[in-house]
Amino acid sequence: LKESEVQMNRETISKTPEIIVLKPAL
């Protein structure tokens, strides 16, 4: 992943904690 994509993923995870449960591989 590009650094910008990683940052976007971190922001998404921080906004939607369910992602941590549903997609722990991310």
MDAnalysis code that builds the backbone (N, CA, C; Angstrom):
import MDAnalysis as mda
import numpy as np

u = mda.Universe.empty(78, n_residues=26, atom_resindex=np.repeat(np.arange(26), 3), trajectory=True)
u.add_TopologyAttr("name", ["N", "CA", "C"] * 26)
u.add_TopologyAttr("resid", np.arange(1, 27))
u.add_TopologyAttr("resname", ["LEU", "LYS", "GLU", "SER", "GLU", "VAL", "GLN", "MET", "ASN", "ARG", "GLU", "THR", "ILE", "SER", "LYS", "THR", "PRO", "GLU", "ILE", "ILE", "VAL", "LEU", "LYS", "PRO", "ALA", "LEU"])
u.atoms.positions = np.array([
    [0.830, -1.210, 0.000],
    [0.000, 0.000, 0.000],
    [0.863, 1.258, 0.000],
    [0.360, 2.274, -0.668],
    [1.038, 3.562, -0.610],
    [0.827, 4.178, 0.766],
    [1.704, 5.090, 1.132],
    [1.596, 5.709, 2.460],
    [0.262, 6.431, 2.626],
    [-0.204, 7.067, 1.552],
    [-1.485, 7.781, 1.627],
    [-2.639, 6.809, 1.840],
    [-2.543, 5.620, 1.219],
    [-3.597, 4.619, 1.387],
    [-3.592, 4.073, 2.807],
    [-2.406, 3.884, 3.361],
    [-2.307, 3.413, 4.742],
    [-2.927, 4.431, 5.688],
    [-2.633, 5.716, 5.466],
    [-3.194, 6.770, 6.311],
    [-4.713, 6.789, 6.200],
    [-5.224, 6.615, 4.980],
    [-6.676, 6.613, 4.782],
    [-7.311, 5.440, 5.518],
    [-6.645, 4.282, 5.453],
    [-7.161, 3.107, 6.154],
    [-7.180, 3.339, 7.657],
    [-6.131, 3.975, 8.184],
    [-6.080, 4.253, 9.626],
    [-7.215, 5.187, 10.032],
    [-7.498, 6.177, 9.210],
    [-8.588, 7.105, 9.520],
    [-9.926, 6.385, 9.480],
    [-10.086, 5.493, 8.506],
    [-11.341, 4.738, 8.395],
    [-11.527, 3.844, 9.601],
    [-10.451, 3.168, 10.008],
    [-10.527, 2.273, 11.167],
    [-10.839, 3.063, 12.432],
    [-10.245, 4.225, 12.561],
    [-10.485, 5.031, 13.762],
    [-11.935, 5.520, 13.821],
    [-12.536, 5.713, 12.653],
    [-13.923, 6.185, 12.605],
    [-14.906, 5.029, 12.737],
    [-14.496, 3.838, 12.306],
    [-15.395, 2.679, 12.358],
    [-14.677, 1.493, 12.982],
    [-14.696, 1.398, 14.314],
    [-13.983, 0.337, 15.037],
    [-14.421, -1.062, 14.635],
    [-15.606, -1.203, 14.041],
    [-16.083, -2.519, 13.629],
    [-15.135, -3.150, 12.613],
    [-14.451, -2.328, 11.837],
    [-13.534, -2.842, 10.819],
    [-12.432, -3.677, 11.469],
    [-12.015, -3.276, 12.666],
    [-10.973, -4.018, 13.374],
    [-11.455, -5.436, 13.660],
    [-12.745, -5.565, 13.948],
    [-13.311, -6.878, 14.252],
    [-13.587, -7.665, 12.972],
    [-14.154, -6.977, 11.973],
    [-14.566, -7.667, 10.753],
    [-13.390, -7.981, 9.842],
    [-12.396, -7.093, 9.804],
    [-11.262, -7.281, 8.904],
    [-9.948, -7.063, 9.661],
    [-9.595, -7.990, 10.537],
    [-8.381, -7.833, 11.337],
    [-7.111, -7.864, 10.491],
    [-7.202, -8.367, 9.264],
    [-6.017, -8.468, 8.419],
    [-5.570, -7.107, 7.894],
    [-6.480, -6.122, 7.906],
    [-6.121, -4.811, 7.362],
    [-5.191, -4.073, 8.308],
])
